[in-house]
Amino acid sequence: MGWMELLKPVAAMLAFDTLFAVMTVLVKKALDGGLNPIVLIALRQLVGATFLAPIAYFKERNARPRFTKEIFAYLFMSALLGALFAQYLFFLGLSYTTATLAATFSNMIPVFTFLITIPFRLETVDVRSKAGLAKIAGTLASVGGATLLSLYKGAALTRTTSSVEEHINSSSTSSKGRWMLGPALLLVNCITFSFWMLLQGKLTKKYPAVISSTAFMALFTSLQAGALALTTQRHISVWMLRGSTQIATVLFA
């Protein structure tokens, strides 16, 4: 195996992390600009479904399993739990904190997935082996790092007058409460996303057409978020995208 083959997984992970970082910053700017998080979920999932639908149709039309009521239920719950509820918690937590903290908290997802799989006996831990000790050490390090980032704000690296700086520097009780609410929401998001990954694993076994599954899930999420936005937001203005940042966020995210 050549060096190029060995570097491909590393390059893929770096590319994913870079795209995720750009997405987090764009979403943060869009939310600070007044974009409703539920509307953002509805629009971005609609864009995703529109983009994936033709690819799924042509690439998986001969390998797509039969669409049954069970598959529909799995896709509907997967969209509700992972793409709607988990995303909403992430966006809400992001609006109360910073893009850096939100992106860092996403690294807790493997930790909670690991902890959840142990009671279900989907993962085993042998404390006498190096692999088992590495899993425990990695879990403790991730939890400790996230806790440190949540409790210790530190000094500002730049001189700004943004809302983020107000959150960091303000000594008022309400501001501190809002700052702590952000990590709490991001923590629940990680736990929710971990449960979604377990559900997605079962769905993939029952419906292995991954692109079609993702397209259906994006469509269902868009409909769910759209229905929720219409019932909670009475003004049509919340659907209006203001400025290039919000448009780029919907298209890119």
C-alpha positions in Angstrom: 0.0 0.0 0.0 1.5 3.4 -1.1 1.7 6.6 0.9 -1.2 8.0 -1.1 -3.5 5.3 0.0 -2.4 5.7 3.7 -3.0 9.5 3.5 -6.4 9.3 2.0 -8.3 8.7 5.3 -6.3 11.5 7.0 -7.0 13.9 4.1 -10.7 13.0 4.2 -10.9 13.7 7.9 -9.0 17.0 7.5 -11.4 18.0 4.7 -14.4 17.1 6.8 -13.2 19.1 9.9 -12.4 22.1 7.7 -15.9 22.1 6.1 -17.5 21.6 9.5 -15.5 24.6 10.9 -16.6 26.8 8.0 -20.2 25.6 8.4 -20.1 26.4 12.2 -18.8 29.9 11.6 -21.3 30.6 8.9 -24.2 29.4 11.0 -23.0 31.5 14.0 -22.9 34.6 11.8 -26.3 33.8 10.3 -27.9 33.2 13.8 -26.4 36.4 15.1 -27.9 38.2 12.1 -31.4 37.1 13.2 -32.0 33.9 11.2 -34.4 31.6 13.0 -32.7 28.2 13.7 -35.8 26.2 12.8 -36.1 28.0 9.5 -32.4 27.4 8.8 -32.9 23.7 9.4 -35.9 23.6 7.1 -34.2 25.4 4.3 -30.8 23.7 4.5 -32.4 20.3 4.5 -34.5 21.2 1.5 -31.4 22.2 -0.3 -29.8 18.9 0.7 -32.7 16.8 -0.5 -32.9 18.7 -3.8 -29.2 18.1 -4.4 -29.1 14.4 -3.4 -32.4 13.3 -5.0 -31.2 13.1 -8.6 -27.9 11.5 -7.5 -29.7 8.9 -5.5 -32.2 8.2 -8.3 -29.6 7.5 -11.0 -26.9 5.9 -8.8 -29.1 3.6 -6.7 -32.1 2.9 -8.9 -31.1 -0.7 -9.4 -29.9 -1.3 -5.8 -32.5 0.5 -3.8 -34.5 -1.8 -1.5 -38.3 -1.8 -1.4 -39.7 1.2 0.6 -41.8 -0.4 3.4 -43.7 1.1 6.3 -40.9 0.0 8.6 -38.3 1.8 6.6 -40.6 4.9 6.5 -40.8 4.8 10.3 -37.1 4.5 10.7 -36.4 7.4 8.3 -39.1 9.6 9.9 -37.6 9.0 13.4 -34.1 9.4 12.2 -35.0 12.7 10.6 -36.8 13.8 13.8 -34.1 12.8 16.2 -30.9 13.5 14.4 -31.6 16.1 11.7 -34.2 18.2 13.5 -33.9 17.8 17.3 -30.1 17.4 17.4 -29.5 20.2 14.9 -31.8 22.5 16.8 -30.0 21.9 20.0 -26.7 22.5 18.3 -27.8 25.8 16.7 -29.4 27.0 19.9 -26.3 26.2 21.9 -24.2 27.9 19.2 -26.2 31.1 19.5 -25.4 31.3 23.2 -21.7 30.5 22.9 -18.9 30.7 20.3 -18.2 28.7 17.1 -15.0 27.4 18.7 -16.7 26.0 21.7 -19.5 24.5 19.6 -17.1 22.8 17.2 -15.0 21.5 20.2 -18.1 20.0 21.8 -18.8 18.0 18.7 -15.8 15.9 19.6 -17.8 14.6 22.6 -20.1 12.6 20.3 -17.9 9.5 20.0 -17.5 9.6 23.8 -21.2 9.5 24.5 -21.7 7.0 21.7 -19.1 4.8 23.4 -20.8 5.2 26.8 -24.3 4.4 25.4 -23.2 1.3 23.6 -21.7 -0.3 26.8 -25.1 -1.0 28.5 -26.5 -2.3 25.2 -23.4 -4.6 24.9 -22.6 -3.1 21.5 -19.1 -2.3 22.8 -16.8 -4.1 25.1 -14.1 -2.7 27.3 -11.3 -4.8 28.7 -9.6 -2.7 31.4 -6.7 -5.2 31.3 -5.8 -4.5 27.7 -4.1 -1.4 26.2 -7.1 -0.8 23.9 -9.5 -0.8 26.9 -7.3 1.6 28.9 -6.9 3.9 25.8 -10.7 4.1 25.5 -11.1 5.0 29.1 -8.3 7.6 29.0 -9.7 9.1 25.8 -13.2 9.4 27.4 -11.8 11.1 30.5 -9.7 13.5 28.4 -12.6 14.5 26.2 -15.0 15.1 29.1 -12.3 17.0 31.0 -11.5 19.2 28.0 -15.1 20.0 27.4 -15.7 20.8 31.0 -12.6 23.1 31.1 -13.8 25.0 28.0 -17.3 25.4 29.5 -16.2 26.7 32.9 -13.0 28.7 32.1 -13.5 31.6 29.7 -10.1 33.2 29.9 -9.1 36.6 28.4 -10.1 37.8 25.0 -7.5 37.4 22.3 -8.9 40.2 20.2 -10.4 43.6 20.9 -14.0 43.3 19.7 -17.4 44.7 20.7 -19.4 41.6 19.5 -22.0 39.8 21.5 -19.6 37.0 22.1 -17.3 39.4 24.0 -20.3 40.6 26.0 -21.0 37.0 27.0 -17.4 36.5 28.0 -16.6 39.7 29.8 -20.0 40.5 31.4 -20.3 39.8 35.1 -24.0 39.9 35.3 -25.9 36.8 36.4 -28.1 36.7 33.3 -25.0 36.7 31.0 -23.3 34.0 32.9 -26.5 32.0 32.9 -26.7 32.3 29.1 -23.1 31.3 28.7 -23.6 28.1 30.8 -26.8 27.4 28.9 -24.9 27.1 25.7 -22.6 24.2 26.8 -25.6 22.5 28.4 -27.5 22.5 25.1 -24.4 21.4 23.2 -24.0 18.5 25.7 -27.6 17.4 25.2 -27.0 17.7 21.4 -24.1 15.3 21.7 -26.1 12.8 23.6 -29.0 13.1 21.2 -26.7 12.7 18.2 -25.1 9.6 19.8 -28.6 7.9 20.0 -29.2 9.0 16.4 -26.0 7.2 15.3 -27.2 4.0 16.9 -30.6 4.4 15.2 -28.8 5.2 11.9 -26.7 2.0 12.2 -29.9 -0.1 12.3 -31.4 1.9 9.5 -28.4 1.3 7.2 -28.6 -2.4 7.7 -32.3 -2.4 6.7 -32.0 0.2 4.0 -28.4 0.1 2.6 -29.1 2.6 -0.1 -27.2 5.3 1.7 -27.7 8.2 -0.7 -31.4 7.6 -1.0 -31.7 7.2 2.7 -30.0 10.6 3.3 -32.1 12.3 0.7 -35.3 10.9 2.2 -34.2 12.0 5.7 -33.4 15.5 4.5 -36.8 15.8 2.9 -38.6 14.5 6.0 -36.6 16.9 8.2 -37.4 19.8 5.9 -41.1 19.0 6.2 -40.9 18.5 10.0 -39.0 21.8 10.5 -41.2 23.6 8.1 -44.4 22.5 9.9 -42.8 23.4 13.3 -41.8 26.8 12.0 -45.2 27.6 10.6 -46.9 26.7 13.9 -44.5 28.6 16.1 -43.6 31.6 13.9 -46.6 33.7 12.8 -44.7 36.2 10.6 -43.7 35.3 7.1 -40.6 37.6 7.5 -38.7 34.8 9.4 -38.4 33.0 6.1 -36.7 35.9 4.4 -32.9 35.5 4.0 -31.1 38.8 4.7 -27.8 39.3 3.2 -25.2 37.1 1.4 -24.1 35.4 4.7 -27.5 33.9 5.4 -27.9 32.8 1.8 -24.4 31.2 1.8 -25.2 29.5 5.1 -28.3 27.8 3.8 -26.6 26.7 0.6 -23.3 25.6 2.2 -24.6 24.1 5.5 
